[in-house]
Each structure stands twice: as C-alpha cells, then as structure tokens.
Amino acid sequence: MDWVIEARELTKTYIMGEFEVQALRGVSFTVSRGEIVSIMGPSGSGKSTMMNTIGCLDRPTSGEYILDGESVAQMNDDQLASVRNRKIGFVFQSFNLLSRLTALGNVELPLRYAGLAQGRRERAQKALEAVGLSDRMSHRPYELSGGQQQRVAVARALVNNPAIIMADEPTGNLDSKVGKEIMSLLLSLNKELGTTLIIVTHDPKIAEQTQRIIRLKDGELDTIEEGKGGAE
Amino acid sequence: MSFTQAIFEALESLNGNKMRSGLTVLGIVIGVAAVIAMLAVGNGAQASITGSISSIGTNLLFVFSGSPNQEGPPGSGGRSGQNERPLTLGDANALLDQFAAPSVEMVAPAIQGNGLLNFSSEKTTTSISGVTPEYYQVRNLELTEGEFINQEHILGRMSVVVLGPETAITLFGHADGVVGEVIRIEGQPFRIIGVLVARGGGAFGSEDNAAYIPFTTAQARLIKRSTRDQVDVIFVQATTAEAVPTAVEEISSIIRQRHRTPVGLDDFTVFTQQDFLSIFSQITGVLTIFLGGIAGISLLVGGIGIMNIMLVSVTERTKEIGLRKALGARKRDILLQFLTESSLLSMIGGVIGIIFGWVIARIVEQVATATGNTFVPIVGMDAVLLSTGFSAIIGLFFGIYPASRAANLEPVEALRYE
C-alpha cells in the first residue's frame, strides 16, 4: 500500500508540575494516499494532541511517525517547520488569516517561507481560483464573509501542493449552509487533486462524509469505522 | 524569506499600528536629536574657543609671575607667593637681548586693572591696560581711527587713551568720530587718541571692551603696584611660530637667572598659545563628553521603549507567530521578522533625530547670534555616524530579547493563544 501516514505506537506524555499526563498511550494507524479520514473523540480523548502530532506541530514522546516517506518523530524544530511547509496544509476553525494581508498575501505566505522567489503570485492566484475566489484576491480578511475567509484558508493550505490537508473543525465557526459549502469544497479538492484529507471534528455529520472515522478515547484508539464518503 | 521581503513586511506591520510605532520612534528621535545637538554645541564651543585663541597669533607667548604649579616651590611661602619676585620692566627689557634670546622678536609689558570710565553721564567699568607701543604689533591690533600709544606718550606720561569699540559705543553711542573727546578714567581726564577695530569675543573676555593707556601713565597714576617697575604680564612675540618652544626656553632661562631661582622652582610662568589651546580643548572635551553622555542616556531610554513595545507586540501577535510557524516559518524567520521591525523603528527614529538635532543646533546658533555671540554649533559627520550607529545597535540589542522570545514560542502553544 502507498501510505501517506504511518503512525506506530505513538505516545505523548505531558509533565504538569508533579503529574504526568498521558495524552496518547500508544496509537497506531495508517492513512493511504488520497484518503479522507476523520478523527473524532470527546474532549480529553487526546484528539488535539493527535492532531498536533500528525500536523508536525509537536513531537511524540515515543513511537514512530512516517509522513510521506519521512520519519519526523525525531526531527528538530527547523526540520519540522520545513516538513509543515512542504507536506502539510492547515485549515483552522477560526481561519487564522493575517488581517494586514490581502487574500492573495495570505495565500502567498507559505510560499514565502518555502523560499520561493518567483511565481508566488501566479501560484497563489491559481489556488484562489481553485476555491472560487478569483474576484476577491485583493480583499483583506475583514472585507470577506466567514465562508470566504475559510476558502482563503483552504487556498493557503493547498498552495504548496501538500501531501495532507489537516482541517481542525473547518466548519465550526460557520453556519450550516456555509459549512456544507466548505465541506464540499474540501471533498471536491480531494477528488480533483488527490490530496489526502484529515478532518478533526466532533460533528458526526461531517465525519460521516469521510471514508474512515478514527475514534479516540482516553488516549487510545477506540474504533475505526468505515464512513459513507467517497464510496463511489 | 529574503531580506527585502522582511523589510517590506516589517514596514507593513509598523504601518498597521501607526500611533504606537510613532510614539516608539519618538523616543529614539529625542535621544538621537539630543546627542546630535549636544555634540554640535560642544564641538561648536570648542571650535569657537580654539578659533579665538588662534586669532591672538600663533607666535605669541605670555609671561606671568607666579609658579606654574599651584602649590609653589617648597619653602617659597606657598601659594601666597610672598617670596616670589614679581615680573618687572627690567625682566621685560632683558628679554630683548638678541644674544640670550634670539627667538624673541618683540616684547610688550603690561599692567592691567579695572576702572570706571565716564563721559558726561554715561559710565562703564572696563579693563584698563597700561601698555607700550609694542603692544599694538604684538597683539595684532587694528585702529578704525586715530593712532595708538607712541613713545612720546610713554615718555610724557600723557593722559591719552585708546578705546575698544564696545567701550566707545557704550560711552558715545557710536565708535567713530570720538577721537579728540575727553573722558574721565577714575575721575582723571584722558583724551581719546584712537579706537580699535572690533574683534569679537576673545578667550580672555572681550578685547573690544577695554581701554589702553600709556604704561607709564598707568604706573604713575592709575594702577598702583607694590613695587615700582612691576608688570602683570609680558607679551612676547616669537620670531616665528616654530620658534615658540625655543623662545620659551630662552625666556625661562633669562628670568631664572634674574630671579635667581633654580630650575623647577620657577616663580613665573610662560604660557604659549598651545598651552591655552590644550587647556581649553580639554575643558570643552569634557563638556562635550558630558553633554553627549546625558544625551546618550535619553537614547538608551528610547531603546528601552523599543524593547517594551516589541515585547507587547510579540505577546499581542502570539497567535500570528503560531500561524506563521504552522505555515513553515523557521525560528530565524521569526527572529528576522521582529529584529527587522525593531531595527527599522530605531533607524527611522535615527534619521528623523539627525534632522531634528540639526534643526536644534541651527536654533542654538540663531539664538547665539541674536544675543550677540558668534557661536556656530558644528554637526559633525562623526556625531551623525555615532548616533545612527548607536541607534541601530540599540534597535538590535533591545530587539533581540523580544524577537528571540517570539522565535522560541512553541507552535502548539502559540496557536492556542487567544
């Protein structure tokens, strides 16, 4: 199989004063390329830790994590930054756009950190076109609706052609109609570009649109069930 | 991320908070302006004093009575100098010996005091010098009208006076057409025979505000000294500027011989223009450092202002930093971003401060001119470089801590920050 994510016995222990909190207690799973996976679980289940680890924002305490062929568990901060830049696109619940920059500027940001000197503008424009915002490129975030802001965020996530897109409650701050639009945008991008999509959510309606649902409980893998998404 | 991009982004970010950036810059502006203005004033003072000392002539020497070191020679009676012999006319004449003092061109003994001058109801107190005709040449004086004291006046102990232009204006309201008028000095009538050309302020008070009378007249009637023949100062003109050091040696050995003082226990002092220059440049140098130091403190305070604002900015933008890291910014990208911002703040402040400091220096000049002093503050290239360099360093130094705090934020923590 062509795994884009291979996680083996991931553990994460936080030391809070005198206490050790085990947020992950040996989680193993794989995600194949182009798959749509959702991660669910109640709060305190290790869901956030899981997302931070998969998103290379944090290192596991132990275990092996191979992302798109690179073992990232032992990498230093700058190496992780580079992996995030090249292989991961983030979509956050609260959009996290920089208000000083235009939509285009926000989408260009990952390309800047990639050290790309030329063609940034063109690539950013293409990404914005792909999310249907070709007429909003020079608008600043506060001039855009919530749905449009999240589209900018999606464009920013895919501008570097990442191996995976990590979406953390991507519809959480949107009303249901706009939320649906964002979901269908993500799904269609997955279909068109073949980008692996990982959605962290507590909304069952979102989860059932994915192909697989990974449920966490008390820092351990609870169940993995098939979703209804991408069946055709 | 390239450097020009970093600058562009920093400008964007500073522009996004104009009020705050402006106030932070103001701290540096005031600091740099103060440094520039203070150094300019200090340098100006130095140049003005050096200039006025130079104007008295490079080959001029002064001989005073009294030991060069304040304590006086041991057993000589200390600083009161009771055992010291005063300088006399005999000493002055001895310096004219062509064989013992070949480097001496001309000698002008003088006695000096203060006196009340009046012309009808106008009165003024000014310095009065009893001088010989040589004084005119030794001191490079010029007359606007009339003549200077000559040998005839000396021999006749005549009651004639040459006025400085300022004194003439004080008494008459104008400096021309006063020759032939009679004024009273300490109640005694003196006929004006000449008025000098204005020279501007000198190192020893204004020479424009003075009255010169024949040496013998002063000695006999105005300035009483314990010994007859006593003189206060002997002005000596060396043959050339290069001959000044030899002239010092010759003068010293002649007077030592006449006063019978051993070497090192002199009861007189020979001063050259160089001595004055070095004393005054030492004084103004200390003054400049002092002023610059005070100004430097305000620059330092400006730097602390930058640090303060950058720390606030880092805290405020924690989430932005987290996001940038999530998008692939490395530590040094973040470091560069914040360092660029703080350096830009201080550099902008530096540039404005230089302009501002220059304006202040010009205002000081205007005020000085308006109050009748010729004093030109000098904004030196060194001061400009010093303060720009210093402000850039301050921007970097006080930016490093906030920037490294930003760079070392954990992406997970930073993203969670609200």
Interface residues (C-beta under 8 A of the other chain):
Chain A: N52 G55 L57 D58 D77 D78 A81 S82 R84 N85 R86 F90 F92 N96 L98 R100 L101 L109 P110 R112 Y113 A114 G115 A117 R156 N160
Chain B: M1 S2 Q5 E12 S13 G16 K319 E320 L323 R324 K325 A326 L327 G328 A329 R330 K331 R332 D333 E410 P411 V412 L415
